[in-house]
Amino acid sequence: MLEGPEGQLVELALALGKERSVLRAQQGARDGLRARALQKGLPPNYQSPYGMKWEDDRLVPDSNYELACDIWRMGLEGETQWGIAKRLTQRGVSTPGGKRVWKGTTIGKILSNRAYAGTVEALKTEAVEPRRRSKTTYGKTSSRLRPTEERIKLEGLVSRPVVTEDEFQWVQERRRFNQRFASKNTRNRDYLLKGIIKCVLCGRVYTGVCRKSLAYYYCRGRAKTDWGAEKCPAGKLNAPELEEAVFGTVSGFLNDPEIYLGEMGRRQALHRDTIESLTRELQALEGRSREERETEANILRLAARHNFSEEVLEQELNLTQVRQRWIAERRELLSRRITDLETRFVDPETMNILHQRLQDRLAGATGQDRRFVLEAVGATILAQGDGSWELELLVPRAVSTETQEPQIVNTGPRLGWGFC
């Protein structure tokens, strides 16, 4: 070898050549794997999902297939990954690696594998530069998951899929929901009750906050206020416990036909009786209005026949006009109330449609579904400041739309629902 600067140049050239040859080999391997998936329709490797095995280039059930189906059944029921792992450990079932204790991450890998829905995803990962190198290496020595749209999807390789694509997508949404609302995840969680908890002590609303890895709702009146104003003494509320209790209460209200449908029927009868009462009053006012107009006409006729003073005539006419204005305002008010009550009236068929729609949303996987139900029933939580609370609900109704599909909105009066 040459010494000095010339030798260093030779060593650098050899190192660069070696690096390029390695990169060419890696790229060739990647191209070969992609060609195998795109041209032959076969996976780059024959790694088997839990409960299946490769046989003649097809995934067929093995001895653990029924257990894999059981795991997906629990996932479709909304069970969390760690909840499923705990149940399997209690049953004494061995893990895919032959161990006794199941982990939530193992269940997550099973529930995120699209092969159970009949589609084998090829090239799910790609090599990337590491964020930090622990050794003096070079090249893409780390890997990451590719976005779903960049993966190659191979169809027809699974003989007996466990779930449908729609069920697979539902479980993915549910897993994201469970992760977001896990008791450990407080900083990135959604506070679904934010803005609908009202403090009885100061009248302000509660907001969500994380304190020492725990999620709470606390009154805004506890924060810094104007100079000289006292802070609200209301205590904080544990977010997971409060949300669980509120959603359980709303679920019980919607799922119990004796409560929900019975209350709806009672409200309908009350609306009907109220409309009839207001209609009778409106008819009576119309009669009084005719009488006042006749009285005014008689006063004018008498004034034309007899010599009344202008002061007496003006006084009588003013009294009549005051009564007429009051009758007109009262009639307008009653008409608006009757129109509003008629709008709130829901026929039994529409009532059942709204009931089922709310139940479906309540069982949904997303936080938007639960927030929708809370807003539909007009949920308002009255926090007493000592940790106790009361829940007020509105009876949902429908309004007509261009598509004739009933849309859920809120209406009064409120239903008192005391809980703590």
ChimeraX attribute file (.defattr): number of C-alpha atoms within 10 A of each C-alpha:
attribute: neighborCount
match mode: 1-to-1
recipient: residues
	/A:1	8
	/A:2	10
	/A:3	9
	/A:4	8
	/A:5	8
	/A:6	10
	/A:7	12
	/A:8	13
	/A:9	13
	/A:10	14
	/A:11	13
	/A:12	11
	/A:13	12
	/A:14	12
	/A:15	12
	/A:16	12
	/A:17	12
	/A:18	12
	/A:19	14
	/A:20	12
	/A:21	12
	/A:22	13
	/A:23	14
	/A:24	12
	/A:25	12
	/A:26	15
	/A:27	12
	/A:28	12
	/A:29	12
	/A:30	16
	/A:31	12
	/A:32	13
	/A:33	17
	/A:34	19
	/A:35	14
	/A:36	16
	/A:37	20
	/A:38	15
	/A:39	8
	/A:40	10
	/A:41	18
	/A:42	21
	/A:43	21
	/A:44	16
	/A:45	11
	/A:46	13
	/A:47	10
	/A:48	12
	/A:49	20
	/A:50	19
	/A:51	20
	/A:52	23
	/A:53	20
	/A:54	16
	/A:55	10
	/A:56	8
	/A:57	13
	/A:58	15
	/A:59	24
	/A:60	18
	/A:61	21
	/A:62	13
	/A:63	11
	/A:64	14
	/A:65	18
	/A:66	13
	/A:67	14
	/A:68	21
	/A:69	16
	/A:70	15
	/A:71	21
	/A:72	23
	/A:73	14
	/A:74	16
	/A:75	24
	/A:76	18
	/A:77	12
	/A:78	20
	/A:79	18
	/A:80	21
	/A:81	24
	/A:82	16
	/A:83	16
	/A:84	22
	/A:85	23
	/A:86	15
	/A:87	14
	/A:88	20
	/A:89	17
	/A:90	12
	/A:91	10
	/A:92	12
	/A:93	16
	/A:94	13
	/A:95	17
	/A:96	13
	/A:97	8
	/A:98	9
	/A:99	11
	/A:100	15
	/A:101	14
	/A:102	24
	/A:103	17
	/A:104	15
	/A:105	12
	/A:106	15
	/A:107	21
	/A:108	18
	/A:109	12
	/A:110	19
	/A:111	21
	/A:112	14
	/A:113	16
	/A:114	20
	/A:115	25
	/A:116	26
	/A:117	18
	/A:118	22
	/A:119	19
	/A:120	23
	/A:121	19
	/A:122	21
	/A:123	19
	/A:124	15
	/A:125	13
	/A:126	12
	/A:127	15
	/A:128	12
	/A:129	13
	/A:130	14
	/A:131	8
	/A:132	7
	/A:133	11
	/A:134	7
	/A:135	6
	/A:136	5
	/A:137	8
	/A:138	10
	/A:139	13
	/A:140	13
	/A:141	12
	/A:142	13
	/A:143	12
	/A:144	12
	/A:145	12
	/A:146	13
	/A:147	9
	/A:148	10
	/A:149	7
	/A:150	13
	/A:151	15
	/A:152	18
	/A:153	21
	/A:154	19
	/A:155	13
	/A:156	11
	/A:157	20
	/A:158	22
	/A:159	12
	/A:160	15
	/A:161	19
	/A:162	23
	/A:163	18
	/A:164	14
	/A:165	15
	/A:166	10
	/A:167	15
	/A:168	22
	/A:169	15
	/A:170	18
	/A:171	22
	/A:172	18
	/A:173	15
	/A:174	22
	/A:175	22
	/A:176	15
	/A:177	19
	/A:178	20
	/A:179	16
	/A:180	18
	/A:181	21
	/A:182	13
	/A:183	15
	/A:184	12
	/A:185	16
	/A:186	22
	/A:187	14
	/A:188	10
	/A:189	19
	/A:190	15
	/A:191	20
	/A:192	18
	/A:193	21
	/A:194	16
	/A:195	15
	/A:196	17
	/A:197	23
	/A:198	22
	/A:199	23
	/A:200	15
	/A:201	16
	/A:202	16
	/A:203	15
	/A:204	16
	/A:205	20
	/A:206	25
	/A:207	19
	/A:208	24
	/A:209	18
	/A:210	15
	/A:211	10
	/A:212	6
	/A:213	12
	/A:214	15
	/A:215	24
	/A:216	20
	/A:217	23
	/A:218	24
	/A:219	26
	/A:220	20
	/A:221	20
	/A:222	17
	/A:223	9
	/A:224	11
	/A:225	12
	/A:226	7
	/A:227	6
	/A:228	6
	/A:229	9
	/A:230	11
	/A:231	15
	/A:232	19
	/A:233	13
	/A:234	20
	/A:235	17
	/A:236	20
	/A:237	22
	/A:238	15
	/A:239	24
	/A:240	17
	/A:241	12
	/A:242	16
	/A:243	16
	/A:244	10
	/A:245	14
	/A:246	19
	/A:247	15
	/A:248	13
	/A:249	16
	/A:250	19
	/A:251	16
	/A:252	13
	/A:253	17
	/A:254	20
	/A:255	17
	/A:256	11
	/A:257	13
	/A:258	11
	/A:259	13
	/A:260	16
	/A:261	18
	/A:262	12
	/A:263	15
	/A:264	20
	/A:265	16
	/A:266	12
	/A:267	18
	/A:268	18
	/A:269	13
	/A:270	13
	/A:271	17
	/A:272	15
	/A:273	12
	/A:274	15
	/A:275	20
	/A:276	13
	/A:277	12
	/A:278	16
	/A:279	17
	/A:280	12
	/A:281	15
	/A:282	20
	/A:283	12
	/A:284	12
	/A:285	18
	/A:286	15
	/A:287	11
	/A:288	15
	/A:289	19
	/A:290	12
	/A:291	13
	/A:292	18
	/A:293	14
	/A:294	13
	/A:295	15
	/A:296	18
	/A:297	13
	/A:298	12
	/A:299	15
	/A:300	14
	/A:301	11
	/A:302	12
	/A:303	15
	/A:304	10
	/A:305	8
	/A:306	8
	/A:307	8
	/A:308	11
	/A:309	9
	/A:310	10
	/A:311	8
	/A:312	11
	/A:313	14
	/A:314	11
	/A:315	11
	/A:316	15
	/A:317	16
	/A:318	13
	/A:319	12
	/A:320	17
	/A:321	15
	/A:322	11
	/A:323	14
	/A:324	20
	/A:325	12
	/A:326	12
	/A:327	18
	/A:328	15
	/A:329	11
	/A:330	15
	/A:331	21
	/A:332	13
	/A:333	12
	/A:334	18
	/A:335	16
	/A:336	12
	/A:337	16
	/A:338	21
	/A:339	11
	/A:340	13
	/A:341	17
	/A:342	13
	/A:343	14
	/A:344	21
	/A:345	18
	/A:346	20
	/A:347	12
	/A:348	13
	/A:349	9
	/A:350	15
	/A:351	19
	/A:352	13
	/A:353	14
	/A:354	21
	/A:355	19
	/A:356	14
	/A:357	14
	/A:358	24
	/A:359	16
	/A:360	14
	/A:361	17
	/A:362	24
	/A:363	14
	/A:364	17
	/A:365	20
	/A:366	18
	/A:367	19
	/A:368	14
	/A:369	15
	/A:370	20
	/A:371	16
	/A:372	16
	/A:373	24
	/A:374	22
	/A:375	17
	/A:376	21
	/A:377	24
	/A:378	22
	/A:379	23
	/A:380	21
	/A:381	24
	/A:382	22
	/A:383	26
	/A:384	16
	/A:385	20
	/A:386	13
	/A:387	12
	/A:388	13
	/A:389	20
	/A:390	16
	/A:391	21
	/A:392	17
	/A:393	23
	/A:394	20
	/A:395	20
	/A:396	23
	/A:397	24
	/A:398	21
	/A:399	15
	/A:400	11
	/A:401	9
	/A:402	6
	/A:403	6
	/A:404	8
	/A:405	12
	/A:406	17
	/A:407	15
	/A:408	20
	/A:409	17
	/A:410	19
	/A:411	19
	/A:412	14
	/A:413	11
	/A:414	16
	/A:415	15
	/A:416	12
	/A:417	15
	/A:418	13
	/A:419	14
	/A:420	13
